[in-house]
Amino acid sequence: MNAHLKTKQAKVRRRRRVVIREEQPLEASVGYAHPTAVRVAPAPRAWRAEELMRLQRGAGNRAVGRLLGRAGAALPLVMMAPSRGREQAVLTWPLRRAQRGVLQRIDIPRVETADPDWKKVPDEHLARVRAAVGIVHQKVQSKRLITYFRDNAPGGTLNTLKEVSDRAQVWELRREGSQGMATVGGSDMAYDTFIYRIGRWQIAATLLHEMGHLASFPTEEQCEQAIDAGRVYAPFIRSVRPRQAAPGEEVTISGLSFGPRQESTDRITFGGADAGRAATWEWQHDGGGTIRVRVPTNAESGPVVVENNRIPSNQVPFRVTPSAP
């Protein structure tokens, strides 16, 4: 890190008491890290635009500084040090702005609730949930997702997604198993502990799905497709059955965020060998994604991986057995 950047960061730390620390991407029991995992700097409160611009320029990323100036400090910022290490810190808290046309930050209430289904986000979850909210905030500014909410919400307009984002609040479910929940047409949405353990990209995908409910989407499938519309690809394999099979035999893969159907950028690999077109590629609200596919003839023992839009899932060990004589 060059001396100029170090001085700039030190000044900002003294003024705002921000400590840059690394987010643990996942629990060790899950063992999955999203390929775009980065370091996260949680913020105690919003920074002024000019302060962030000075920090960005000090890091040598003037292009992002210019973007910030045009966007009115509404976008999450990426700081890249030009020196050795190339460490990234994503400032995942867009500033809350009151003026018209600028998205507010999705709220994470710090008070308890009497609601029987959810509770406030635990302190130990805050860093990861804030990072997930930062991902969502970036995605909800895309024309593709804005148009999707306009077209799928009853009486939707180009402001529907902004209105949902501005009123949304994030909670944690009291019981694990539902993955996510939201009040239809309301403001409250929640994730469960299992989703938290997978990581911030899966939390972000869950929140986007639940935002579909906040917008009163008529069906669960429309809510699920909001994830693809926002390009929040976070495939996760829960199970592969059986865990060993011969080439040509069928295997069932269950998990999350596979997408509603197999597209040209989706595939399944066994030990690196492409399995080609799946026999079925389905999504159900209660069970998530289910894929039935045959073990490819050139497969070798190794991990099974599902790719959604070329983003790989976690790896599940699989043994390829000899074909029957």
TAURBEL-V208210 format. One record per residue. N is the residue number from 1. PHI is phi in whole degrees, -180 to 180 (999 if undefined). OMEGA is omega as a letter, one per 30 degrees, with the letter a starting at -180 (NA if undefined). Layout:
BEGIN
n=N phi=PHI omega=OMEGA
n=N phi=PHI omega=OMEGA
END
This chain:
BEGIN
n=1 phi=999 omega=a
n=2 phi=-75 omega=a
n=3 phi=-63 omega=a
n=4 phi=-62 omega=l
n=5 phi=-64 omega=a
n=6 phi=-62 omega=l
n=7 phi=-64 omega=a
n=8 phi=-62 omega=a
n=9 phi=-65 omega=a
n=10 phi=-62 omega=l
n=11 phi=-63 omega=a
n=12 phi=-68 omega=l
n=13 phi=-62 omega=a
n=14 phi=-66 omega=a
n=15 phi=-79 omega=a
n=16 phi=-114 omega=l
n=17 phi=55 omega=l
n=18 phi=-96 omega=l
n=19 phi=-115 omega=l
n=20 phi=-80 omega=a
n=21 phi=-139 omega=a
n=22 phi=-86 omega=l
n=23 phi=-81 omega=l
n=24 phi=-74 omega=a
n=25 phi=-66 omega=a
n=26 phi=-159 omega=l
n=27 phi=-66 omega=a
n=28 phi=-62 omega=a
n=29 phi=-68 omega=a
n=30 phi=-89 omega=l
n=31 phi=67 omega=a
n=32 phi=-133 omega=l
n=33 phi=-123 omega=l
n=34 phi=-63 omega=a
n=35 phi=-63 omega=l
n=36 phi=-106 omega=a
n=37 phi=-61 omega=a
n=38 phi=-138 omega=l
n=39 phi=-91 omega=a
n=40 phi=-120 omega=l
n=41 phi=-113 omega=l
n=42 phi=-68 omega=a
n=43 phi=-118 omega=l
n=44 phi=-73 omega=l
n=45 phi=-163 omega=a
n=46 phi=-71 omega=l
n=47 phi=-99 omega=l
n=48 phi=-75 omega=a
n=49 phi=-58 omega=a
n=50 phi=-67 omega=l
n=51 phi=-68 omega=l
n=52 phi=-65 omega=l
n=53 phi=-64 omega=l
n=54 phi=-63 omega=l
n=55 phi=-64 omega=l
n=56 phi=-62 omega=a
n=57 phi=-66 omega=l
n=58 phi=-63 omega=l
n=59 phi=-83 omega=l
n=60 phi=85 omega=a
n=61 phi=-109 omega=a
n=62 phi=-69 omega=a
n=63 phi=-62 omega=l
n=64 phi=-69 omega=l
n=65 phi=-62 omega=l
n=66 phi=-67 omega=l
n=67 phi=-61 omega=l
n=68 phi=-59 omega=a
n=69 phi=-62 omega=l
n=70 phi=-74 omega=a
n=71 phi=-89 omega=l
n=72 phi=68 omega=l
n=73 phi=64 omega=a
n=74 phi=-91 omega=a
n=75 phi=-97 omega=l
n=76 phi=-65 omega=a
n=77 phi=-111 omega=l
n=78 phi=-115 omega=a
n=79 phi=-109 omega=a
n=80 phi=-124 omega=l
n=81 phi=-73 omega=a
n=82 phi=-79 omega=a
n=83 phi=-86 omega=a
n=84 phi=-61 omega=a
n=85 phi=99 omega=l
n=86 phi=49 omega=a
n=87 phi=-74 omega=l
n=88 phi=-104 omega=l
n=89 phi=-132 omega=a
n=90 phi=-96 omega=l
n=91 phi=-85 omega=a
n=92 phi=-94 omega=l
n=93 phi=-113 omega=l
n=94 phi=-57 omega=a
n=95 phi=-70 omega=l
n=96 phi=-78 omega=a
n=97 phi=-124 omega=a
n=98 phi=-90 omega=a
n=99 phi=-70 omega=a
n=100 phi=-64 omega=l
n=101 phi=90 omega=l
n=102 phi=-112 omega=a
n=103 phi=-66 omega=l
n=104 phi=-90 omega=l
n=105 phi=-74 omega=l
n=106 phi=-59 omega=a
n=107 phi=-85 omega=l
n=108 phi=-120 omega=a
n=109 phi=-59 omega=l
n=110 phi=-107 omega=l
n=111 phi=-123 omega=l
n=112 phi=-74 omega=l
n=113 phi=-129 omega=l
n=114 phi=-87 omega=a
n=115 phi=-60 omega=a
n=116 phi=-71 omega=a
n=117 phi=-96 omega=a
n=118 phi=-139 omega=a
n=119 phi=-140 omega=l
n=120 phi=-67 omega=l
n=121 phi=-62 omega=a
n=122 phi=-61 omega=a
n=123 phi=-56 omega=a
n=124 phi=-72 omega=l
n=125 phi=-93 omega=a
n=126 phi=-58 omega=a
n=127 phi=-59 omega=a
n=128 phi=-71 omega=a
n=129 phi=-68 omega=l
n=130 phi=-62 omega=l
n=131 phi=-64 omega=l
n=132 phi=-63 omega=l
n=133 phi=-63 omega=l
n=134 phi=-62 omega=l
n=135 phi=-62 omega=a
n=136 phi=-61 omega=a
n=137 phi=-61 omega=l
n=138 phi=-66 omega=a
n=139 phi=-70 omega=a
n=140 phi=-72 omega=l
n=141 phi=-94 omega=a
n=142 phi=-85 omega=a
n=143 phi=-62 omega=a
n=144 phi=-60 omega=a
n=145 phi=-75 omega=l
n=146 phi=-58 omega=l
n=147 phi=-67 omega=a
n=148 phi=-62 omega=l
n=149 phi=-68 omega=l
n=150 phi=-61 omega=a
n=151 phi=-80 omega=a
n=152 phi=-110 omega=l
n=153 phi=-82 omega=l
n=154 phi=-58 omega=a
n=155 phi=66 omega=a
n=156 phi=-66 omega=l
n=157 phi=-133 omega=l
n=158 phi=-68 omega=l
n=159 phi=-96 omega=a
n=160 phi=-59 omega=a
n=161 phi=-64 omega=l
n=162 phi=-62 omega=a
n=163 phi=-64 omega=l
n=164 phi=-64 omega=a
n=165 phi=-62 omega=a
n=166 phi=-66 omega=a
n=167 phi=-100 omega=a
n=168 phi=-68 omega=l
n=169 phi=-130 omega=a
n=170 phi=-108 omega=l
n=171 phi=-130 omega=l
n=172 phi=-109 omega=l
n=173 phi=-69 omega=a
n=174 phi=-70 omega=a
n=175 phi=-123 omega=l
n=176 phi=-82 omega=l
n=177 phi=135 omega=a
n=178 phi=-89 omega=a
n=179 phi=70 omega=l
n=180 phi=-160 omega=a
n=181 phi=-159 omega=l
n=182 phi=-154 omega=l
n=183 phi=-91 omega=a
n=184 phi=-61 omega=a
n=185 phi=75 omega=a
n=186 phi=-103 omega=a
n=187 phi=-129 omega=a
n=188 phi=-97 omega=l
n=189 phi=-144 omega=a
n=190 phi=-146 omega=l
n=191 phi=-120 omega=l
n=192 phi=-109 omega=a
n=193 phi=-65 omega=l
n=194 phi=-61 omega=l
n=195 phi=-63 omega=l
n=196 phi=-61 omega=a
n=197 phi=-65 omega=l
n=198 phi=-66 omega=l
n=199 phi=141 omega=a
n=200 phi=-67 omega=l
n=201 phi=-69 omega=l
n=202 phi=-72 omega=l
n=203 phi=-62 omega=l
n=204 phi=-60 omega=l
n=205 phi=-63 omega=l
n=206 phi=-63 omega=a
n=207 phi=-65 omega=l
n=208 phi=-63 omega=l
n=209 phi=-59 omega=a
n=210 phi=-68 omega=l
n=211 phi=-65 omega=l
n=212 phi=-62 omega=l
n=213 phi=-68 omega=l
n=214 phi=-60 omega=l
n=215 phi=-87 omega=l
n=216 phi=66 omega=l
n=217 phi=-57 omega=a
n=218 phi=-67 omega=a
n=219 phi=-128 omega=l
n=220 phi=-67 omega=a
n=221 phi=-64 omega=l
n=222 phi=-63 omega=l
n=223 phi=-64 omega=a
n=224 phi=-67 omega=a
n=225 phi=-73 omega=l
n=226 phi=-61 omega=l
n=227 phi=-64 omega=l
n=228 phi=-69 omega=l
n=229 phi=-61 omega=l
n=230 phi=-87 omega=a
n=231 phi=57 omega=l
n=232 phi=-102 omega=a
n=233 phi=-94 omega=a
n=234 phi=-141 omega=a
n=235 phi=-64 omega=a
n=236 phi=-144 omega=l
n=237 phi=-89 omega=l
n=238 phi=-94 omega=a
n=239 phi=-155 omega=l
n=240 phi=-130 omega=a
n=241 phi=-134 omega=f
n=242 phi=-72 omega=a
n=243 phi=-87 omega=l
n=244 phi=-149 omega=a
n=245 phi=-165 omega=l
n=246 phi=-91 omega=l
n=247 phi=-54 omega=a
n=248 phi=93 omega=l
n=249 phi=-83 omega=a
n=250 phi=-91 omega=l
n=251 phi=-128 omega=l
n=252 phi=-109 omega=a
n=253 phi=-115 omega=l
n=254 phi=-118 omega=l
n=255 phi=177 omega=a
n=256 phi=-125 omega=l
n=257 phi=58 omega=l
n=258 phi=-80 omega=a
n=259 phi=98 omega=a
n=260 phi=-70 omega=a
n=261 phi=-158 omega=l
n=262 phi=-81 omega=l
n=263 phi=-103 omega=a
n=264 phi=-66 omega=a
n=265 phi=-99 omega=l
n=266 phi=-110 omega=l
n=267 phi=-159 omega=l
n=268 phi=-124 omega=l
n=269 phi=-124 omega=l
n=270 phi=-118 omega=a
n=271 phi=59 omega=l
n=272 phi=93 omega=a
n=273 phi=-87 omega=a
n=274 phi=-72 omega=a
n=275 phi=-85 omega=l
n=276 phi=74 omega=a
n=277 phi=-75 omega=l
n=278 phi=-74 omega=l
n=279 phi=-65 omega=l
n=280 phi=-143 omega=l
n=281 phi=-143 omega=a
n=282 phi=-123 omega=l
n=283 phi=-132 omega=l
n=284 phi=-130 omega=a
n=285 phi=-60 omega=a
n=286 phi=-76 omega=a
n=287 phi=-115 omega=a
n=288 phi=75 omega=a
n=289 phi=-95 omega=l
n=290 phi=-135 omega=a
n=291 phi=-123 omega=l
n=292 phi=-113 omega=a
n=293 phi=-149 omega=l
n=294 phi=-93 omega=l
n=295 phi=-65 omega=a
n=296 phi=-66 omega=a
n=297 phi=-65 omega=a
n=298 phi=-99 omega=a
n=299 phi=-73 omega=l
n=300 phi=-124 omega=l
n=301 phi=-58 omega=a
n=302 phi=165 omega=a
n=303 phi=-77 omega=l
n=304 phi=-91 omega=a
n=305 phi=-135 omega=l
n=306 phi=-108 omega=l
n=307 phi=-109 omega=l
n=308 phi=-112 omega=a
n=309 phi=55 omega=l
n=310 phi=71 omega=l
n=311 phi=-91 omega=a
n=312 phi=-80 omega=l
n=313 phi=-83 omega=l
n=314 phi=-66 omega=a
n=315 phi=-104 omega=l
n=316 phi=-119 omega=a
n=317 phi=-60 omega=a
n=318 phi=-145 omega=a
n=319 phi=-110 omega=l
n=320 phi=-92 omega=a
n=321 phi=-97 omega=l
n=322 phi=-64 omega=l
n=323 phi=-69 omega=l
n=324 phi=-66 omega=a
n=325 phi=-67 omega=NA
END
